[in-house]
Amino acid sequence: MKLKFAGIRRKTEFSPNHVVNDLLIINGTGESLKGLGADVTMYDEGVFSADDVKEKFIFSMVQGPIGTNTLAKVENRGAVIINSPQSVKNCYRINMVTLLPAAGIPFPRSLIVATDSDVEGKEPGLNSAKIWVKRGDVHAVHKEDVTHVSTEEEKLNLLREFHQRNITQAILQEHVEGDTVKFYAVRESNLFHWYYLNGLYHTKFDERKLHEIATASAEALGLFVFGGDAIIGRDGAITVIDINDWPSFAPVREKASHHIAKLIYRKAKEYSG
């Protein structure tokens, strides 16, 4: 008997600059599942309802709060979802900045603030002269959602702009100096790919340690399909600055779609068996 899966595509609002790439990776995963002998039905975030999805096994790129809460209702009926709705919520920055440090992950000092308050002066616990202001919920939708500020006026103006867009909380985060690397991974597989997003120093670092820290971050958040960004300091120290639930995997899309499909299929078989 064929296993039946539902795949849920991400709403384009939550795929800024990656609409096509996000569509290709989830469609590719669906095709790989079909190649394993499964039936696959595709849905779209922002369109589907909890009653629409009858399948017990679901692979999802849903990221917005409405779609995530809808999937939580489906999960409560006994569905197996990768990535789970809770793991997606854990990636919202107001949650991530607490969960990752609590799990021992090297992460920049961060402060959660309300966007309707005037946060002036040097924030307690932030030692960096450079501060990043980031929206507190979903990942960046507009270019201003993750912004480096150099003055109090810039910071307060950005917080007010967030508030006008109904973003109620923001993160003030220390800047970490070094090279930025981006990584993609699938837990319980040998897929781990990284590259320099910028490479000013090309400081030598332990790639196995990066893999270990990335995997530990995913485990702390409950993710199976994930990516992220890290800073490699001038001393080779690794600091995670962001974890993403199901990124586009653009540089390794074909390989990733096979690994993701195998993971999802195996989990479904284990659950059924």
Contacts in CASP RR format, 6 or more apart in sequence:
PFRMAT RR
TARGET T0000
AUTHOR 0000-0000-0000
METHOD contacts of the structure
MODEL  1
MKLKFAGIRRKTEFSPNHVVNDLLIINGTGESLKGLGADVTMYDEGVFSA
DDVKEKFIFSMVQGPIGTNTLAKVENRGAVIINSPQSVKNCYRINMVTLL
PAAGIPFPRSLIVATDSDVEGKEPGLNSAKIWVKRGDVHAVHKEDVTHVS
TEEEKLNLLREFHQRNITQAILQEHVEGDTVKFYAVRESNLFHWYYLNGL
YHTKFDERKLHEIATASAEALGLFVFGGDAIIGRDGAITVIDINDWPSFA
PVREKASHHIAKLIYRKAKEYSG
2 37 0 8 1.000
2 38 0 8 1.000
2 39 0 8 1.000
3 37 0 8 1.000
3 38 0 8 1.000
3 39 0 8 1.000
3 57 0 8 1.000
3 265 0 8 1.000
3 268 0 8 1.000
3 269 0 8 1.000
3 272 0 8 1.000
4 38 0 8 1.000
4 39 0 8 1.000
4 40 0 8 1.000
4 41 0 8 1.000
4 55 0 8 1.000
4 56 0 8 1.000
4 57 0 8 1.000
5 30 0 8 1.000
5 33 0 8 1.000
5 38 0 8 1.000
5 39 0 8 1.000
5 40 0 8 1.000
5 41 0 8 1.000
5 55 0 8 1.000
5 57 0 8 1.000
5 58 0 8 1.000
5 59 0 8 1.000
5 264 0 8 1.000
5 268 0 8 1.000
6 40 0 8 1.000
6 41 0 8 1.000
6 42 0 8 1.000
6 43 0 8 1.000
6 53 0 8 1.000
6 54 0 8 1.000
6 55 0 8 1.000
6 57 0 8 1.000
6 58 0 8 1.000
6 59 0 8 1.000
7 26 0 8 1.000
7 29 0 8 1.000
7 30 0 8 1.000
7 40 0 8 1.000
7 41 0 8 1.000
7 42 0 8 1.000
7 43 0 8 1.000
7 58 0 8 1.000
7 59 0 8 1.000
7 60 0 8 1.000
8 26 0 8 1.000
8 42 0 8 1.000
8 43 0 8 1.000
8 44 0 8 1.000
8 45 0 8 1.000
8 48 0 8 1.000
8 53 0 8 1.000
8 58 0 8 1.000
8 59 0 8 1.000
8 60 0 8 1.000
8 61 0 8 1.000
8 62 0 8 1.000
8 71 0 8 1.000
9 22 0 8 1.000
9 23 0 8 1.000
9 26 0 8 1.000
9 27 0 8 1.000
9 42 0 8 1.000
9 43 0 8 1.000
9 44 0 8 1.000
9 45 0 8 1.000
9 61 0 8 1.000
10 22 0 8 1.000
10 26 0 8 1.000
10 45 0 8 1.000
10 61 0 8 1.000
10 62 0 8 1.000
10 63 0 8 1.000
10 246 0 8 1.000
11 44 0 8 1.000
11 45 0 8 1.000
11 46 0 8 1.000
11 62 0 8 1.000
11 63 0 8 1.000
11 64 0 8 1.000
12 19 0 8 1.000
13 141 0 8 1.000
14 45 0 8 1.000
14 63 0 8 1.000
14 64 0 8 1.000
14 138 0 8 1.000
14 139 0 8 1.000
14 141 0 8 1.000
15 21 0 8 1.000
15 22 0 8 1.000
15 23 0 8 1.000
15 248 0 8 1.000
16 140 0 8 1.000
16 141 0 8 1.000
16 142 0 8 1.000
18 247 0 8 1.000
18 248 0 8 1.000
18 250 0 8 1.000
21 248 0 8 1.000
21 249 0 8 1.000
21 250 0 8 1.000
21 253 0 8 1.000
22 61 0 8 1.000
22 248 0 8 1.000
24 248 0 8 1.000
24 253 0 8 1.000
25 61 0 8 1.000
25 246 0 8 1.000
25 248 0 8 1.000
25 249 0 8 1.000
25 250 0 8 1.000
25 253 0 8 1.000
25 256 0 8 1.000
25 257 0 8 1.000
25 260 0 8 1.000
26 42 0 8 1.000
26 59 0 8 1.000
26 61 0 8 1.000
26 246 0 8 1.000
27 42 0 8 1.000
28 253 0 8 1.000
28 254 0 8 1.000
28 257 0 8 1.000
28 261 0 8 1.000
29 59 0 8 1.000
29 257 0 8 1.000
29 260 0 8 1.000
29 261 0 8 1.000
29 264 0 8 1.000
30 40 0 8 1.000
30 42 0 8 1.000
30 59 0 8 1.000
30 257 0 8 1.000
30 261 0 8 1.000
31 257 0 8 1.000
32 257 0 8 1.000
32 258 0 8 1.000
32 260 0 8 1.000
32 261 0 8 1.000
32 262 0 8 1.000
33 40 0 8 1.000
33 59 0 8 1.000
33 261 0 8 1.000
33 264 0 8 1.000
33 265 0 8 1.000
34 40 0 8 1.000
35 261 0 8 1.000
36 261 0 8 1.000
36 262 0 8 1.000
36 265 0 8 1.000
38 265 0 8 1.000
38 268 0 8 1.000
41 55 0 8 1.000
43 52 0 8 1.000
43 53 0 8 1.000
45 61 0 8 1.000
45 62 0 8 1.000
45 63 0 8 1.000
45 64 0 8 1.000
45 67 0 8 1.000
46 66 0 8 1.000
46 67 0 8 1.000
48 70 0 8 1.000
49 70 0 8 1.000
50 70 0 8 1.000
50 71 0 8 1.000
50 73 0 8 1.000
50 74 0 8 1.000
50 77 0 8 1.000
53 74 0 8 1.000
53 79 0 8 1.000
55 79 0 8 1.000
56 78 0 8 1.000
56 79 0 8 1.000
56 80 0 8 1.000
56 268 0 8 1.000
57 79 0 8 1.000
57 80 0 8 1.000
57 264 0 8 1.000
57 267 0 8 1.000
57 268 0 8 1.000
57 271 0 8 1.000
58 71 0 8 1.000
58 74 0 8 1.000
58 79 0 8 1.000
58 80 0 8 1.000
58 81 0 8 1.000
58 82 0 8 1.000
59 81 0 8 1.000
59 82 0 8 1.000
59 260 0 8 1.000
59 264 0 8 1.000
60 71 0 8 1.000
60 81 0 8 1.000
60 82 0 8 1.000
60 83 0 8 1.000
60 246 0 8 1.000
61 245 0 8 1.000
61 246 0 8 1.000
62 68 0 8 1.000
62 70 0 8 1.000
62 71 0 8 1.000
62 85 0 8 1.000
62 88 0 8 1.000
63 88 0 8 1.000
63 138 0 8 1.000
63 139 0 8 1.000
63 245 0 8 1.000
64 88 0 8 1.000
64 138 0 8 1.000
65 137 0 8 1.000
65 138 0 8 1.000
68 85 0 8 1.000
68 88 0 8 1.000
68 89 0 8 1.000
69 85 0 8 1.000
71 81 0 8 1.000
71 85 0 8 1.000
72 85 0 8 1.000
72 86 0 8 1.000
74 81 0 8 1.000
75 81 0 8 1.000
75 84 0 8 1.000
75 85 0 8 1.000
80 267 0 8 1.000
80 268 0 8 1.000
80 271 0 8 1.000
82 224 0 8 1.000
82 225 0 8 1.000
82 263 0 8 1.000
82 264 0 8 1.000
82 267 0 8 1.000
83 222 0 8 1.000
83 223 0 8 1.000
83 224 0 8 1.000
83 225 0 8 1.000
83 226 0 8 1.000
83 245 0 8 1.000
83 246 0 8 1.000
84 222 0 8 1.000
86 222 0 8 1.000
87 221 0 8 1.000
87 222 0 8 1.000
87 223 0 8 1.000
87 224 0 8 1.000
87 245 0 8 1.000
88 245 0 8 1.000
89 95 0 8 1.000
90 96 0 8 1.000
90 99 0 8 1.000
90 220 0 8 1.000
90 221 0 8 1.000
90 222 0 8 1.000
90 223 0 8 1.000
91 139 0 8 1.000
91 221 0 8 1.000
91 223 0 8 1.000
91 243 0 8 1.000
91 244 0 8 1.000
91 245 0 8 1.000
92 136 0 8 1.000
92 137 0 8 1.000
92 138 0 8 1.000
93 134 0 8 1.000
93 135 0 8 1.000
93 136 0 8 1.000
93 137 0 8 1.000
93 171 0 8 1.000
94 112 0 8 1.000
94 136 0 8 1.000
94 137 0 8 1.000
94 169 0 8 1.000
94 171 0 8 1.000
96 221 0 8 1.000
96 242 0 8 1.000
96 243 0 8 1.000
97 107 0 8 1.000
97 110 0 8 1.000
97 112 0 8 1.000
97 171 0 8 1.000
97 173 0 8 1.000
99 220 0 8 1.000
99 221 0 8 1.000
100 107 0 8 1.000
100 217 0 8 1.000
100 220 0 8 1.000
100 221 0 8 1.000
100 240 0 8 1.000
100 243 0 8 1.000
101 107 0 8 1.000
102 220 0 8 1.000
103 216 0 8 1.000
103 217 0 8 1.000
103 219 0 8 1.000
103 220 0 8 1.000
104 216 0 8 1.000
105 213 0 8 1.000
105 216 0 8 1.000
105 217 0 8 1.000
105 220 0 8 1.000
105 240 0 8 1.000
106 213 0 8 1.000
106 237 0 8 1.000
106 238 0 8 1.000
106 239 0 8 1.000
106 240 0 8 1.000
107 239 0 8 1.000
107 240 0 8 1.000
107 241 0 8 1.000
108 128 0 8 1.000
108 173 0 8 1.000
108 174 0 8 1.000
108 175 0 8 1.000
108 176 0 8 1.000
108 239 0 8 1.000
108 241 0 8 1.000
109 125 0 8 1.000
109 126 0 8 1.000
109 127 0 8 1.000
109 128 0 8 1.000
109 173 0 8 1.000
109 174 0 8 1.000
110 171 0 8 1.000
110 172 0 8 1.000
110 173 0 8 1.000
110 174 0 8 1.000
111 123 0 8 1.000
111 124 0 8 1.000
111 125 0 8 1.000
111 126 0 8 1.000
111 171 0 8 1.000
111 172 0 8 1.000
111 173 0 8 1.000
112 136 0 8 1.000
112 169 0 8 1.000
112 170 0 8 1.000
112 171 0 8 1.000
113 119 0 8 1.000
113 159 0 8 1.000
113 169 0 8 1.000
113 170 0 8 1.000
113 171 0 8 1.000
113 172 0 8 1.000
114 168 0 8 1.000
114 169 0 8 1.000
114 170 0 8 1.000
115 159 0 8 1.000
115 160 0 8 1.000
115 162 0 8 1.000
115 163 0 8 1.000
115 167 0 8 1.000
115 168 0 8 1.000
115 169 0 8 1.000
115 170 0 8 1.000
116 163 0 8 1.000
116 168 0 8 1.000
117 159 0 8 1.000
118 156 0 8 1.000
119 155 0 8 1.000
119 156 0 8 1.000
119 159 0 8 1.000
119 172 0 8 1.000
120 152 0 8 1.000
120 156 0 8 1.000
121 152 0 8 1.000
123 131 0 8 1.000
123 172 0 8 1.000
126 172 0 8 1.000
126 173 0 8 1.000
126 174 0 8 1.000
127 174 0 8 1.000
128 174 0 8 1.000
128 175 0 8 1.000
128 176 0 8 1.000
129 175 0 8 1.000
130 148 0 8 1.000
130 150 0 8 1.000
130 174 0 8 1.000
130 175 0 8 1.000
131 148 0 8 1.000
131 149 0 8 1.000
131 155 0 8 1.000
131 172 0 8 1.000
131 173 0 8 1.000
131 174 0 8 1.000
131 175 0 8 1.000
132 146 0 8 1.000
132 147 0 8 1.000
132 148 0 8 1.000
132 149 0 8 1.000
132 171 0 8 1.000
132 172 0 8 1.000
132 173 0 8 1.000
132 174 0 8 1.000
132 175 0 8 1.000
133 146 0 8 1.000
133 147 0 8 1.000
133 148 0 8 1.000
133 149 0 8 1.000
133 155 0 8 1.000
133 158 0 8 1.000
133 159 0 8 1.000
133 170 0 8 1.000
133 171 0 8 1.000
133 172 0 8 1.000
133 173 0 8 1.000
134 140 0 8 1.000
134 145 0 8 1.000
134 146 0 8 1.000
134 147 0 8 1.000
134 170 0 8 1.000
134 171 0 8 1.000
134 173 0 8 1.000
135 141 0 8 1.000
135 145 0 8 1.000
135 146 0 8 1.000
135 162 0 8 1.000
135 167 0 8 1.000
135 170 0 8 1.000
135 171 0 8 1.000
136 167 0 8 1.000
136 169 0 8 1.000
136 170 0 8 1.000
136 171 0 8 1.000
137 167 0 8 1.000
137 169 0 8 1.000
139 145 0 8 1.000
139 242 0 8 1.000
139 244 0 8 1.000
140 146 0 8 1.000
144 158 0 8 1.000
144 161 0 8 1.000
147 154 0 8 1.000
147 158 0 8 1.000
148 175 0 8 1.000
149 155 0 8 1.000
149 158 0 8 1.000
155 172 0 8 1.000
158 170 0 8 1.000
159 170 0 8 1.000
162 170 0 8 1.000
173 241 0 8 1.000
176 231 0 8 1.000
176 233 0 8 1.000
176 239 0 8 1.000
176 241 0 8 1.000
177 231 0 8 1.000
177 233 0 8 1.000
177 234 0 8 1.000
178 200 0 8 1.000
178 201 0 8 1.000
178 203 0 8 1.000
178 231 0 8 1.000
178 232 0 8 1.000
178 233 0 8 1.000
178 234 0 8 1.000
179 196 0 8 1.000
179 198 0 8 1.000
179 199 0 8 1.000
179 200 0 8 1.000
179 201 0 8 1.000
179 202 0 8 1.000
179 203 0 8 1.000
179 231 0 8 1.000
179 232 0 8 1.000
179 233 0 8 1.000
180 196 0 8 1.000
180 197 0 8 1.000
180 198 0 8 1.000
180 199 0 8 1.000
180 229 0 8 1.000
180 230 0 8 1.000
180 231 0 8 1.000
180 232 0 8 1.000
180 241 0 8 1.000
181 194 0 8 1.000
181 195 0 8 1.000
181 196 0 8 1.000
181 197 0 8 1.000
181 210 0 8 1.000
181 229 0 8 1.000
181 230 0 8 1.000
181 231 0 8 1.000
181 232 0 8 1.000
182 194 0 8 1.000
182 195 0 8 1.000
182 196 0 8 1.000
182 197 0 8 1.000
182 227 0 8 1.000
182 228 0 8 1.000
182 229 0 8 1.000
183 192 0 8 1.000
183 193 0 8 1.000
183 194 0 8 1.000
183 210 0 8 1.000
183 214 0 8 1.000
183 227 0 8 1.000
183 228 0 8 1.000
183 229 0 8 1.000
183 230 0 8 1.000
184 191 0 8 1.000
184 192 0 8 1.000
184 193 0 8 1.000
184 194 0 8 1.000
184 226 0 8 1.000
184 227 0 8 1.000
184 228 0 8 1.000
184 247 0 8 1.000
184 249 0 8 1.000
184 251 0 8 1.000
184 252 0 8 1.000
184 256 0 8 1.000
185 191 0 8 1.000
185 192 0 8 1.000
185 193 0 8 1.000
185 211 0 8 1.000
185 214 0 8 1.000
185 215 0 8 1.000
185 218 0 8 1.000
185 226 0 8 1.000
185 227 0 8 1.000
186 224 0 8 1.000
186 225 0 8 1.000
186 226 0 8 1.000
186 256 0 8 1.000
186 259 0 8 1.000
186 260 0 8 1.000
186 263 0 8 1.000
187 215 0 8 1.000
187 218 0 8 1.000
187 219 0 8 1.000
187 223 0 8 1.000
187 224 0 8 1.000
187 225 0 8 1.000
187 226 0 8 1.000
187 263 0 8 1.000
188 224 0 8 1.000
188 263 0 8 1.000
188 266 0 8 1.000
189 259 0 8 1.000
189 262 0 8 1.000
189 263 0 8 1.000
190 259 0 8 1.000
191 252 0 8 1.000
191 255 0 8 1.000
191 256 0 8 1.000
191 259 0 8 1.000
192 211 0 8 1.000
192 214 0 8 1.000
193 249 0 8 1.000
193 251 0 8 1.000
193 252 0 8 1.000
193 256 0 8 1.000
194 207 0 8 1.000
194 210 0 8 1.000
195 251 0 8 1.000
196 202 0 8 1.000
197 229 0 8 1.000
201 232 0 8 1.000
201 233 0 8 1.000
201 234 0 8 1.000
203 232 0 8 1.000
203 233 0 8 1.000
203 234 0 8 1.000
203 235 0 8 1.000
203 236 0 8 1.000
204 236 0 8 1.000
205 232 0 8 1.000
205 233 0 8 1.000
205 236 0 8 1.000
205 237 0 8 1.000
205 238 0 8 1.000
206 236 0 8 1.000
206 238 0 8 1.000
209 238 0 8 1.000
210 230 0 8 1.000
210 238 0 8 1.000
213 230 0 8 1.000
213 238 0 8 1.000
213 240 0 8 1.000
214 226 0 8 1.000
214 227 0 8 1.000
214 228 0 8 1.000
214 230 0 8 1.000
214 240 0 8 1.000
214 243 0 8 1.000
217 226 0 8 1.000
217 240 0 8 1.000
217 243 0 8 1.000
218 224 0 8 1.000
218 226 0 8 1.000
218 227 0 8 1.000
218 243 0 8 1.000
221 243 0 8 1.000
221 245 0 8 1.000
223 243 0 8 1.000
223 245 0 8 1.000
224 263 0 8 1.000
225 245 0 8 1.000
225 246 0 8 1.000
225 260 0 8 1.000
225 263 0 8 1.000
226 243 0 8 1.000
226 244 0 8 1.000
226 245 0 8 1.000
226 246 0 8 1.000
226 247 0 8 1.000
227 243 0 8 1.000
227 244 0 8 1.000
227 247 0 8 1.000
228 240 0 8 1.000
228 242 0 8 1.000
228 243 0 8 1.000
228 244 0 8 1.000
228 247 0 8 1.000
229 240 0 8 1.000
229 241 0 8 1.000
229 242 0 8 1.000
230 238 0 8 1.000
230 239 0 8 1.000
230 240 0 8 1.000
230 241 0 8 1.000
231 238 0 8 1.000
231 239 0 8 1.000
231 241 0 8 1.000
232 238 0 8 1.000
233 239 0 8 1.000
249 256 0 8 1.000
249 257 0 8 1.000
END
